[in-house]
Amino acid sequence: MKLIKLIISNFRGLKGSNVIDFTNSNIIFLIGQNNIGKSSFLRAYEFFIDPKQIAKT
């Protein structure tokens, strides 16, 4: 399975609708300043893969 697009809406620190397009990507880097949502993005992806995972944190 290859993830093509991830849409995250109002999840933790990510407000509104956030679209990440992976169509032409084989490697993904999360780079940015503090408090912009890098960890929230990873938690949303983790929740997508295993919805029970969010309860463990």
Secondary structure in CASP SS format (residue, H / E / C, confidence):
PFRMAT SS
TARGET T0000
AUTHOR 0000-0000-0000
METHOD secondary structure of the structure
MODEL  1
M C 1.00
K C 1.00
L C 1.00
I C 1.00
K E 1.00
L E 1.00
I E 1.00
I E 1.00
S E 1.00
N E 1.00
F E 1.00
R C 1.00
G C 1.00
L E 1.00
K E 1.00
G E 1.00
S E 1.00
N E 1.00
V E 1.00
I E 1.00
D E 1.00
F C 1.00
T C 1.00
N C 1.00
S C 1.00
N C 1.00
I C 1.00
I C 1.00
F C 1.00
L C 1.00
I C 1.00
G C 1.00
Q C 1.00
N C 1.00
N C 1.00
I C 1.00
G C 1.00
K H 1.00
S H 1.00
S H 1.00
F H 1.00
L H 1.00
R H 1.00
A H 1.00
Y H 1.00
E H 1.00
F H 1.00
F H 1.00
I H 1.00
D C 1.00
P H 1.00
K H 1.00
Q H 1.00
I H 1.00
A H 1.00
K H 1.00
T C 1.00
END
